[in-house]
Amino acid sequence: MAIIIKNGCGNRINEEAGRITATVLEILTSSVKPGMRTDELDIIAEKEPKRFGAIPSFKGYRGYPASLCVSVNEEIVHGYRIKESCWKVI
């Protein structure tokens, strides 16, 4: 496999994608509250990138149904949103 060297335009696109991702992660981090369900957090994760003209990369990839892939509390295996999973204070 060959290494693709990005030009100035490709670098700017990657930098902008990084800025959008960092902003969305900040929004998600500040949104997490005890008792919040993972499906509620997923709704935020789907909505926020769109405000910046981006799309969530997990959503639809090989049929994946969500925008996030998360673990709750002590869960070892992470997965997509479910209405029964809640964040709790430990």
Stockholm file with secondary structure:
# STOCKHOLM 1.0

chainA/1-90         MAIIIKNGCGNRINEEAGRITATVLEILTSSVKPGMRTDELDIIAEKEPKRFGAIPSFKGYRGYPASLCVSVNEEIVHGYRIKESCWKVI
#=GR chainA/1-90 SS CCCCCCCHHHHHHHHHHHHHHHHHHHHHHHHCCTTCBHHHHHHHHHHHHHHTTCCCSSTTGGGCCCSCCBCCTTCSSCBSCCTTCBCCCC
#=GC SS_cons        CCCCCCCHHHHHHHHHHHHHHHHHHHHHHHHCCTTCBHHHHHHHHHHHHHHTTCCCSSTTGGGCCCSCCBCCTTCSSCBSCCTTCBCCCC
//
